[in-house]
Amino acid sequence: MLNKRAATTTAALIFTNNTKNMIHTRGAQYLLNTPAGHIAGTFQGYKESPSGLLLRFAIPGGEQIFTKYDIIKKI
């Protein structure tokens, strides 16, 4: 289930991930799971698609799209 909520200057995204709610705000740091290992990324935004929610993160070397299942924890 997806709920969107707007803050005064930053958009926040709330969704359920593995039975816990996570609130995502632009600029927040997360530990992400990649095929090459774990990396830190900064949340930049999201896009809804027919296949699910796509989350955009700034990582070393550029930006990359992840799903909610790639997030390990907020750092």
Buried (B, 14 or more C-beta within 10 A) or exposed (E): EEEEEEEEEEEBBEBEEEEEEBEBEBEBEBBBEEEEEEBEBBBBEBEEEEEEBBBBBBBEEEEBEBEBEBBEEEE
